[in-house]
Amino acid sequence: MIVDTFCSSPIGGAGNAANNLHQGLLSAGVTSRFWHAQRAKLTNLDHTYQPLEGPDSHETSWTEKAGLVARSVGLRVQRWQAKYQRPAGFDLFTDPYAKTPTPWKPEIVGEIVHLHWISRVIDYPSFFASLPDDLPIVWTLHDMNPLTGGCHYSAGCDQYRSGCGNCPQLHWRGQKDLSQRWFAEKQLALQGKNLHIVAPSQWLTDLAREAPMFAEAKSFQRIPNGFNLQTFRPHAKASARKILGLPKDKVIIGFGAEHLGEHRKGFAELLQALCCLSTEAPVECLVFGAGRIPPDEQLPPIHSLGYVNGANRLALVYSACDLFVLPSLEDNAPQTALEAMACGTPVVAFDAGGVPDYVIPEETGMLAGHGDATELAACMSILIDNRELRQQLGAGARKLIEQDFEQSVMTERYLELYRNISSPAELRRSA
């Protein structure tokens, strides 16, 4: 079996998930090829990783070159329009195009095409038009962008259920705005294709099943992202704190995100909750991620690690914490909380998106009402004051991760899917 994986990069959130599967497939004896963006700055990759290439300039006529230049100018204008005075606080907003057309080469098409995070890496019109209609395409969704006309998280907007338009995330909005045009371009590109949709959370699986973008998809299912549990494992708390220079006699609350200022990640709600903790225990916080922490005398002491690079160091960070907080207001299956749980640290979170799949009250952590900072503070306070409960939930968290999120478990689930959709009897569309 030959599986062609497409993702912007083998690193980062979606990239790590795609790469973990790629490595799992190789270990299982599958011929797996990982195609990534040329712009990705990567080193120490073997021959199974290949950059996606645009048209060969030596084989392109002057007429075709002129067309590419005109296309590039038009795309730049559209992207400028999308970014111009865009309302603050929203996540990414991307178009369905790459810098150049990316038709797939018929001479190297494998048996399965597996898409991950492909925004601005794959050019929808040229790529999907080049694929045979009967070729199985598995698409693992890492956010909402494949369902929408541009946004990666809709922030409560449901316009994607009716073709987008009047987008609240654009400055220039209307019935025929960029979101509507890009939605139509995506939908046209996917018509007649042999699509099988996977998401790591039940929340996103259900959204995809109801989305008109995937009205012709053959199947939908949830497969949690697996990762290396030998790296992300519990470390002795005292040792982890000594290495990180943290106090050994405090209750430490952890939080992490790629950027602290990203509204969707809920850092502002966490700071609000920290100001109203109802506990007399000595509390300090451990935060990682880019961005500034606003000064506030009501906050407990906060240790900021900045951007943490390397899985081994992250495992120490999670192990040093007594509890980890995930205040995301909208999210799929955030890796930070999963990694914390793998290290035996219970998680307190908002009931949002795919989070309830694994933050299970009385088993692996505690859930507060969506966006309710007061309830989040109450949940944190309960765990701060109850060491035995923290240990119980931490053990339950590690157990759940071992059952559902181990790399080999994920690999076998995908192999089963590949075998099913490669056989004459394809999976029926889920009810």
Legacy VTK file of the C-alpha trace (Angstrom):
# vtk DataFile Version 3.0
C-alpha trace
ASCII
DATASET POLYDATA
POINTS 431 float
0.000 0.000 0.000
1.258 3.488 -0.896
-0.080 6.405 1.154
0.630 10.000 0.114
0.309 12.378 3.071
-0.090 16.106 2.443
0.475 18.655 5.204
2.051 22.092 5.406
4.845 20.771 7.620
5.753 17.726 9.750
6.040 19.999 12.803
3.518 22.135 14.674
0.084 21.050 15.896
-1.407 19.410 12.807
2.077 18.653 11.479
3.010 16.635 14.558
-0.205 14.629 14.270
0.402 13.943 10.569
4.030 13.067 11.194
3.177 10.686 14.048
0.895 8.802 11.662
3.524 8.862 8.896
6.086 7.320 11.245
3.543 4.786 12.479
2.751 3.730 8.910
6.435 3.321 8.086
6.887 1.159 11.189
3.932 -0.962 10.047
5.640 -1.602 6.695
3.492 0.793 4.659
5.063 2.902 1.910
4.259 6.354 3.247
5.328 9.587 1.536
5.048 12.937 3.322
4.571 15.942 1.008
5.049 19.344 2.624
5.341 23.020 1.662
8.587 24.118 0.069
8.757 27.072 2.443
8.907 24.802 5.490
12.347 25.198 7.110
13.162 21.601 7.879
16.346 19.670 8.529
17.316 16.049 9.204
14.483 14.585 7.135
14.887 11.334 5.233
13.797 10.516 1.685
10.176 9.855 2.729
9.677 13.626 3.117
9.372 15.608 -0.108
8.542 19.286 -0.814
5.574 20.015 -3.052
6.827 21.568 -6.257
5.098 24.075 -8.517
5.316 24.141 -12.306
8.781 23.618 -13.805
9.823 27.026 -15.150
11.948 25.365 -17.859
8.894 23.543 -19.229
6.494 26.490 -18.999
5.702 28.531 -22.115
5.737 32.330 -22.099
1.947 32.326 -22.344
1.691 30.062 -19.319
4.212 32.194 -17.430
2.148 35.298 -18.158
-0.946 33.483 -16.875
0.881 32.548 -13.661
1.930 36.162 -13.142
-1.639 37.389 -13.647
-2.886 34.681 -11.272
-0.322 35.712 -8.655
-1.327 39.368 -8.857
-5.023 38.509 -8.557
-4.355 36.265 -5.570
-2.339 38.970 -3.830
-5.235 41.388 -4.274
-7.720 38.906 -2.785
-5.476 38.182 0.175
-5.010 41.892 0.799
-8.784 42.333 0.738
-9.181 39.502 3.261
-6.632 41.029 5.652
-7.607 44.713 5.262
-8.955 46.106 8.554
-10.027 42.614 9.564
-11.853 42.641 12.922
-9.554 41.845 15.856
-9.675 38.680 17.924
-10.266 36.126 15.173
-8.139 33.162 14.131
-6.630 32.540 10.692
-8.585 33.222 7.515
-7.167 31.538 4.409
-8.049 31.033 0.762
-8.188 27.741 -1.208
-5.155 28.560 -3.361
-1.433 27.930 -3.324
1.181 30.325 -4.668
1.177 28.338 -7.928
-1.058 25.529 -9.268
-0.316 22.167 -7.650
-1.680 19.443 -9.944
-0.688 15.984 -8.760
1.568 13.939 -11.000
-0.362 10.960 -12.431
2.815 8.857 -12.683
3.325 8.849 -8.890
-0.240 8.663 -7.593
-0.397 6.058 -4.815
-3.357 4.069 -3.521
-4.464 6.524 -0.829
-4.232 10.317 -0.678
-4.310 11.523 2.931
-4.825 15.248 3.529
-4.149 17.069 6.781
-3.577 20.855 7.167
-3.359 22.005 3.537
-4.229 25.725 3.605
-2.096 27.590 1.051
-0.108 24.395 0.437
-2.491 22.723 -1.979
-4.241 24.665 -4.713
-7.800 23.329 -4.596
-8.805 23.790 -8.277
-5.687 22.296 -9.873
-4.975 19.618 -7.249
-8.387 17.977 -6.988
-8.983 18.231 -10.749
-5.818 16.177 -11.288
-6.961 13.278 -9.068
-9.012 10.364 -10.467
-12.560 10.521 -9.096
-12.324 6.974 -7.704
-9.035 7.530 -5.844
-9.714 7.278 -2.077
-9.017 10.579 -0.316
-8.835 10.553 3.476
-9.010 14.012 5.012
-8.127 14.463 8.672
-9.584 17.748 9.890
-7.517 19.753 12.364
-9.810 22.791 12.429
-12.939 24.076 10.670
-11.267 25.565 7.587
-12.110 22.653 5.245
-15.809 23.298 6.017
-15.798 27.061 5.491
-15.059 29.812 3.006
-11.970 30.965 4.889
-12.126 30.959 8.678
-10.393 28.252 10.673
-12.808 28.640 13.582
-16.206 30.183 13.032
-16.574 31.845 16.490
-20.216 30.782 16.602
-21.103 31.817 13.040
-23.005 29.133 11.114
-22.942 30.752 7.659
-20.797 27.839 6.419
-23.941 25.707 6.645
-25.409 27.710 3.750
-22.422 28.577 1.586
-20.905 31.456 3.614
-21.236 35.149 2.704
-21.779 38.154 4.984
-18.726 36.953 6.876
-18.289 38.605 10.311
-14.554 37.982 10.076
-14.091 40.248 7.037
-14.077 44.028 6.783
-15.672 43.963 3.316
-18.635 41.668 3.771
-21.741 40.936 1.733
-23.662 38.156 0.037
-20.911 37.715 -2.578
-17.884 38.461 -0.401
-14.619 36.516 -0.439
-15.927 33.899 1.985
-18.801 33.054 -0.386
-16.549 32.983 -3.461
-13.896 30.849 -1.798
-16.553 28.498 -0.389
-17.958 27.980 -3.892
-14.450 27.369 -5.276
-13.790 24.709 -2.649
-17.150 23.018 -3.114
-16.710 22.871 -6.897
-13.231 21.347 -6.545
-14.529 18.561 -4.278
-17.490 17.515 -6.440
-17.436 13.854 -7.398
-14.394 12.987 -5.292
-14.074 9.839 -3.192
-13.824 11.592 0.175
-13.571 9.974 3.605
-13.578 12.451 6.481
-11.816 11.918 9.804
-11.622 14.227 12.807
-9.881 13.695 16.154
-12.893 14.992 18.090
-16.577 14.077 18.045
-17.421 17.793 17.914
-15.650 18.342 14.602
-16.821 14.982 13.229
-20.434 16.037 13.810
-19.890 19.475 12.253
-18.320 17.884 9.179
-21.171 15.403 8.783
-23.688 18.273 8.692
-21.606 20.594 6.487
-22.681 21.104 2.852
-18.996 21.181 1.867
-18.860 17.440 2.478
-22.343 16.540 1.249
-20.865 13.940 -1.126
-18.371 12.410 1.342
-18.575 8.636 1.623
-17.831 8.275 5.355
-17.199 10.138 8.577
-15.453 8.927 11.693
-13.504 10.016 14.750
-9.926 8.851 15.167
-8.049 10.531 18.038
-4.548 11.830 17.333
-1.959 9.441 18.724
1.492 10.400 19.964
4.625 9.002 21.620
3.779 8.012 25.187
7.362 7.096 25.962
8.321 10.753 25.600
5.171 12.181 27.163
5.079 10.269 30.422
4.990 11.173 34.117
8.272 12.406 35.594
8.971 12.798 39.299
7.464 16.158 40.227
10.318 17.173 42.522
12.921 16.411 39.848
10.991 18.270 37.140
10.663 21.348 39.348
14.341 21.290 40.266
15.342 21.213 36.583
12.962 24.068 35.756
13.906 26.122 38.817
10.424 25.999 40.357
9.464 25.959 44.043
8.779 22.521 45.478
6.273 23.616 48.126
3.690 25.417 45.960
0.627 24.256 44.035
1.523 24.968 40.411
-1.090 25.643 37.743
-0.010 25.151 34.138
-1.148 26.734 30.882
0.310 26.790 27.399
-0.502 27.960 23.877
1.427 28.888 20.767
0.534 32.522 21.417
-0.958 33.825 24.647
-2.771 36.636 22.859
-4.906 34.359 20.699
-8.440 35.100 21.926
-9.773 31.613 21.155
-7.287 30.035 23.581
-8.918 31.794 26.534
-5.866 33.232 28.312
-7.842 36.350 29.290
-10.511 34.139 30.888
-7.808 32.207 32.739
-6.321 35.415 34.169
-9.790 36.475 35.272
-10.311 33.108 36.975
-6.930 33.260 38.730
-7.954 36.548 40.327
-10.914 34.922 42.077
-9.546 31.620 43.364
-11.114 30.584 46.675
-8.185 28.883 48.382
-5.610 29.657 51.045
-3.019 27.333 49.515
0.169 28.890 48.089
-0.378 28.967 44.317
1.964 29.822 41.461
1.515 29.516 37.689
3.709 28.101 34.948
2.985 29.451 31.466
4.558 28.749 28.086
3.965 30.338 24.702
4.800 33.556 22.890
3.199 36.774 24.066
3.048 39.188 26.967
1.450 38.606 30.374
-0.290 41.776 31.576
0.728 42.893 35.093
-1.941 42.482 37.752
-1.360 42.560 41.521
-4.303 40.208 42.054
-2.635 37.420 40.085
-0.531 34.759 41.768
3.171 34.670 40.777
3.554 33.569 37.140
6.648 31.855 35.741
6.813 32.415 31.992
8.933 30.012 29.938
8.236 31.657 26.574
8.175 29.295 23.626
9.184 25.791 24.726
10.975 23.789 22.070
11.321 20.018 22.391
9.010 17.245 23.558
11.272 16.147 26.418
11.271 19.612 27.980
7.511 19.912 27.514
7.079 16.618 29.368
9.026 18.102 32.290
6.807 21.203 32.230
3.611 19.157 32.381
5.007 16.881 35.100
5.990 19.891 37.235
2.363 21.082 37.326
-0.249 19.957 39.826
-3.015 20.759 37.352
-3.178 22.058 33.801
-5.819 24.545 32.637
-7.303 24.538 29.131
-9.589 27.606 28.885
-10.125 27.325 25.107
-13.376 28.883 23.944
-13.363 26.963 20.654
-11.029 24.091 19.846
-10.755 20.672 18.246
-8.437 18.384 20.238
-5.749 20.658 21.727
-2.459 18.814 22.031
-1.328 20.637 25.162
-4.050 19.113 27.340
-3.504 15.640 25.876
0.225 15.855 26.534
-0.399 17.063 30.093
-2.714 14.132 30.701
-0.121 11.731 29.298
2.240 13.093 31.952
-0.309 12.258 34.674
-1.553 15.828 35.212
-5.314 16.418 35.553
-6.912 19.077 33.346
-9.454 21.784 34.151
-11.178 23.133 31.053
-14.197 24.850 29.596
-16.870 22.644 28.060
-15.993 23.660 24.509
-15.493 21.965 21.149
-13.841 18.551 21.312
-12.484 18.984 24.843
-15.187 16.863 26.601
-13.990 13.833 24.599
-11.124 13.457 27.047
-11.548 15.925 29.917
-14.112 13.832 31.746
-15.397 15.028 35.144
-14.544 12.676 38.025
-12.288 10.630 35.716
-9.562 12.785 34.131
-10.282 16.364 35.203
-13.015 18.951 35.651
-15.181 20.965 33.232
-16.548 24.473 33.704
-19.361 26.016 31.704
-18.303 27.548 28.406
-16.479 30.826 29.037
-17.502 30.938 32.720
-14.366 32.237 34.488
-16.033 32.082 37.923
-16.835 28.389 37.517
-13.356 27.767 36.122
-11.913 29.331 39.288
-14.149 27.129 41.431
-12.967 23.972 39.638
-9.338 24.992 40.022
-9.864 25.765 43.706
-11.304 22.304 44.356
-8.240 20.631 42.865
-5.798 23.040 44.521
-7.177 22.065 47.923
-7.423 18.317 47.283
-4.125 16.587 46.575
-5.684 13.124 46.682
-8.257 14.075 44.028
-5.497 15.525 41.837
-3.591 12.256 42.010
-6.727 10.215 41.299
-7.675 12.280 38.252
-4.069 12.363 37.047
-3.899 8.562 37.125
-7.219 8.394 35.255
-5.902 10.845 32.683
-2.827 8.736 31.946
-4.984 5.608 31.694
-7.325 7.209 29.136
-4.391 8.432 27.048
-2.853 4.947 27.019
-6.159 3.458 25.858
-7.101 5.899 23.092
-4.151 8.101 22.156
-1.161 5.792 21.793
0.578 6.144 18.419
0.208 2.484 17.435
-3.523 2.533 18.272
-4.043 5.512 15.950
-1.986 3.848 13.207
-4.015 0.656 13.331
-7.287 2.597 13.164
-6.122 4.388 10.026
-4.863 1.149 8.488
-8.300 -0.362 9.019
-9.868 2.665 7.311
-7.422 2.424 4.388
-8.208 -1.268 3.926
-11.948 -0.645 4.007
-11.980 2.150 1.448
-9.515 0.389 -0.839
-11.750 -2.666 -1.079
-14.676 -2.988 -3.526
-17.211 -2.571 -0.743
-16.710 1.008 0.408
-17.837 2.287 3.749
-21.380 3.526 3.744
-22.003 7.115 4.602
-22.656 7.368 8.328
-26.182 8.142 9.358
LINES 1 432
431 0 1 2 3 4 5 6 7 8 9 10 11 12 13 14 15 16 17 18 19 20 21 22 23 24 25 26 27 28 29 30 31 32 33 34 35 36 37 38 39 40 41 42 43 44 45 46 47 48 49 50 51 52 53 54 55 56 57 58 59 60 61 62 63 64 65 66 67 68 69 70 71 72 73 74 75 76 77 78 79 80 81 82 83 84 85 86 87 88 89 90 91 92 93 94 95 96 97 98 99 100 101 102 103 104 105 106 107 108 109 110 111 112 113 114 115 116 117 118 119 120 121 122 123 124 125 126 127 128 129 130 131 132 133 134 135 136 137 138 139 140 141 142 143 144 145 146 147 148 149 150 151 152 153 154 155 156 157 158 159 160 161 162 163 164 165 166 167 168 169 170 171 172 173 174 175 176 177 178 179 180 181 182 183 184 185 186 187 188 189 190 191 192 193 194 195 196 197 198 199 200 201 202 203 204 205 206 207 208 209 210 211 212 213 214 215 216 217 218 219 220 221 222 223 224 225 226 227 228 229 230 231 232 233 234 235 236 237 238 239 240 241 242 243 244 245 246 247 248 249 250 251 252 253 254 255 256 257 258 259 260 261 262 263 264 265 266 267 268 269 270 271 272 273 274 275 276 277 278 279 280 281 282 283 284 285 286 287 288 289 290 291 292 293 294 295 296 297 298 299 300 301 302 303 304 305 306 307 308 309 310 311 312 313 314 315 316 317 318 319 320 321 322 323 324 325 326 327 328 329 330 331 332 333 334 335 336 337 338 339 340 341 342 343 344 345 346 347 348 349 350 351 352 353 354 355 356 357 358 359 360 361 362 363 364 365 366 367 368 369 370 371 372 373 374 375 376 377 378 379 380 381 382 383 384 385 386 387 388 389 390 391 392 393 394 395 396 397 398 399 400 401 402 403 404 405 406 407 408 409 410 411 412 413 414 415 416 417 418 419 420 421 422 423 424 425 426 427 428 429 430
